[in-house]
Amino acid sequence: MTSPTTLLVGTLGGAADGTMEVVADTSTGDRSTQIMNNFQELFTQANLAKTAIDAADHLNDLSKATGIAVETLGGIGFAAQQAGADLDGVGKAFGKLNLNIADALAGNSEAIETFRKLELSVAELRNLKGEEVLVRLANTFASFEDDANKAAGANAIFGKSYQSILPLLDEGGESLRKNIGYFERYSGVTGDLVQKSDQFNDALTKLQLLNRAFANQLAAALLPSLQRLVEYLVEGKEKSGGFREAAAGIAEVE
């Protein structure tokens, strides 16, 4: 099966090639319209690709922060969207969860007791992956009544961002698993994609810095002349009484 990336590259290349063919073909009746259509398609596809690159780059950053594989994390984000939440809020909550897991594994009695109340032992925390812990917690929280105790338990585990992740937890662990699986199967997001997206955006940031450097150098070169021009205009305005005479003359002509 042809990959989405190959299809996109082919489309972009086809749009560009089509534009060049139209330019070269002097017999084309309405060349201008065709050229504009080809460039519009090219820019539309390029913007679509940049949106995907930015999303993959952001997913890569969250993956580093949470320690979850990008494919799985993307699935959690997809599940969050399905539940009316968002990936950034879930990412912050997951960061707090990881800290609590580390505390429990280090022997912190308060953290151990908190997880015990949520039906997770230290041994399970040591052996389960982060997303598996989240699935277990989703099953537990989905069984709770929507009251202050539920909110307090979520706050103890996920910190101040607990409200961002509660809608996801309320869907239950099975729903979370299905959404993760669906995302991994159909999204086209891979570790290779997010790494290349990260590299591309890093290079783009350097290019933007160099462009700003050129603008700064140009400004530095032009500022003396611009300063003299402004001073000349100010001096002229002051000497002419704020251009009152010129304004009066214009009024008389009219």
Disulfide bonds with the S-S distance in Angstrom:
none
